[in-house]
Amino acid sequence: MKKPAILLVLIAVLVLILGATGCDNSGQQSTRTPNTSSANTYTLVTREKGDLQLKLLKEWSGTGNKKFFFDVSPGPFVVDWSSSQTSQLGASFMMDGGKVDVGDLHTFDFYCYDVGQRGYAVVNESGHFIVEIESSGCEWTVRVGTE
């Protein structure tokens, strides 16, 4: 197992033991509403910013480990995510992402380490970005949208 993977497993164990929430950008939580406008837009309901009408750039759903790259120009953009446990034996969900510097190295503009959490982050940049997910026993969805 790679050293970063071991570190992520240790973080997940600590989160499970301590019962802490680890979603960030600033712990923002969101809910989703059905899309009623068009196939390329959606509404993200937030406590902090109200209802955001966003143009969908990318959307990914699945299980297990995944890595996605995407480009945004111009910024800012919103990344929102959700996960739900599907296994009775336990689950883990670790997602992070940010602007790609060299190869897969990136800044950490957003992250979440809790199964069952919904959240979002506003990223005030443009460029080439990555989302990395390590999960087990859960389904997840990640979307990227702009105004």
C-alpha positions as CSV (number, residue, x, y, z in Angstrom):
1,M,0.0,0.0,0.0
2,K,1.3,3.5,-0.8
3,K,2.2,5.9,2.0
4,P,-0.6,8.4,1.0
5,A,-3.1,5.6,1.0
6,I,-2.0,4.5,4.5
7,L,-2.3,8.1,5.7
8,L,-5.8,8.4,4.3
9,V,-6.8,5.1,6.0
10,L,-5.4,6.4,9.3
11,I,-7.4,9.7,8.9
12,A,-10.6,7.7,8.2
13,V,-10.1,5.6,11.3
14,L,-9.6,8.7,13.4
15,V,-12.7,10.3,12.0
16,L,-14.7,7.2,12.7
17,I,-13.3,6.9,16.3
18,L,-13.8,10.6,17.1
19,G,-17.1,11.0,15.3
20,A,-15.8,14.3,13.7
21,T,-17.0,15.7,10.5
22,G,-14.4,16.5,7.9
23,C,-16.1,18.2,5.1
24,D,-14.7,21.5,4.0
25,N,-14.6,24.3,2.4
26,S,-15.4,25.7,5.9
27,G,-17.7,22.8,6.7
28,Q,-20.4,24.0,4.3
29,Q,-23.4,21.7,3.9
30,S,-25.9,21.6,1.1
31,T,-29.1,19.9,0.0
32,R,-30.0,19.1,-3.6
33,T,-33.3,20.0,-5.3
34,P,-34.6,18.3,-8.5
35,N,-33.6,20.0,-11.7
36,T,-36.6,21.9,-13.1
37,S,-34.9,24.3,-15.5
38,S,-33.0,22.3,-18.2
39,A,-30.6,19.4,-18.6
40,N,-27.6,21.6,-18.3
41,T,-28.5,23.5,-15.1
42,Y,-29.3,22.6,-11.6
43,T,-30.1,24.2,-8.3
44,L,-27.8,23.8,-5.3
45,V,-29.6,24.9,-2.0
46,T,-27.1,26.2,0.6
47,R,-27.6,27.6,4.0
48,E,-24.7,30.1,3.5
49,K,-25.4,31.4,0.0
50,G,-29.1,30.6,-0.7
51,D,-30.2,28.9,-3.9
52,L,-27.5,28.8,-6.5
53,Q,-28.5,28.3,-10.1
54,L,-25.5,26.5,-11.7
55,K,-24.6,25.4,-15.2
56,L,-23.4,21.8,-15.0
57,L,-19.9,21.3,-16.3
58,K,-19.2,17.7,-15.1
59,E,-20.9,15.0,-13.0
60,W,-19.5,11.7,-11.8
61,S,-21.3,9.0,-9.8
62,G,-20.1,5.6,-8.7
63,T,-18.5,3.4,-6.1
64,G,-14.9,2.6,-5.2
65,N,-11.8,4.6,-6.0
66,K,-11.8,7.1,-8.9
67,K,-9.7,10.0,-10.2
68,F,-11.1,12.7,-12.5
69,F,-9.5,15.6,-14.2
70,F,-11.4,18.7,-15.5
71,D,-10.8,22.2,-16.8
72,V,-12.6,25.4,-15.8
73,S,-12.2,28.7,-17.5
74,P,-13.1,31.3,-16.4
75,G,-13.6,30.7,-12.6
76,P,-15.0,30.7,-10.1
77,F,-16.8,27.3,-9.9
78,V,-18.6,25.1,-7.4
79,V,-17.8,21.5,-6.5
80,D,-20.6,19.7,-4.6
81,W,-20.7,16.1,-3.4
82,S,-22.7,13.5,-1.6
83,S,-22.2,9.9,-0.4
84,S,-24.4,7.2,1.1
85,Q,-23.5,4.0,2.8
86,T,-24.5,0.8,0.9
87,S,-22.7,-1.8,3.1
88,Q,-24.0,-3.0,6.4
89,L,-20.5,-3.8,7.5
90,G,-19.1,-0.3,7.3
91,A,-18.1,2.3,4.8
92,S,-15.5,4.9,4.1
93,F,-15.5,8.0,1.8
94,M,-12.5,10.2,1.3
95,M,-12.5,12.8,-1.4
96,D,-10.2,15.7,-2.1
97,G,-9.3,17.8,-5.0
98,G,-7.8,21.0,-6.3
99,K,-5.7,22.7,-8.9
100,V,-3.1,20.5,-10.6
101,D,0.4,21.7,-10.3
102,V,2.6,19.0,-11.8
103,G,1.5,15.5,-12.6
104,D,-1.1,14.6,-10.0
105,L,0.2,16.9,-7.4
106,H,-2.4,19.5,-6.4
107,T,-3.4,22.0,-3.9
108,F,-6.2,21.0,-1.5
109,D,-9.1,23.3,-2.4
110,F,-11.8,21.0,-1.2
111,Y,-12.1,17.8,0.7
112,C,-14.5,15.5,2.6
113,Y,-13.7,12.4,4.8
114,D,-17.2,11.4,5.9
115,V,-19.7,8.9,4.5
116,G,-23.2,10.3,4.4
117,Q,-22.2,13.9,4.1
118,R,-23.3,16.5,1.5
119,G,-21.2,19.5,1.0
120,Y,-19.8,22.0,-1.5
121,A,-16.9,24.3,-2.0
122,V,-16.6,27.5,-4.1
123,V,-13.2,27.6,-5.8
124,N,-12.2,31.1,-7.0
125,E,-9.7,30.0,-9.7
126,S,-9.6,28.7,-13.2
127,G,-7.4,26.0,-14.7
128,H,-6.8,22.3,-14.7
129,F,-8.2,20.5,-11.6
130,I,-8.4,17.0,-10.1
131,V,-10.9,15.1,-7.9
132,E,-9.6,12.0,-6.1
133,I,-12.0,9.6,-4.4
134,E,-11.1,6.6,-2.2
135,S,-14.3,4.8,-1.0
136,S,-15.6,1.5,0.1
137,G,-19.1,0.4,0.9
138,C,-20.8,3.5,-0.4
139,E,-22.1,5.3,-3.5
140,W,-21.1,8.8,-4.3
141,T,-21.8,11.7,-6.7
142,V,-19.6,14.7,-7.4
143,R,-20.7,17.7,-9.6
144,V,-18.9,20.8,-11.0
145,G,-20.9,23.8,-11.9
146,T,-20.5,27.5,-12.7
147,E,-22.8,30.5,-12.6
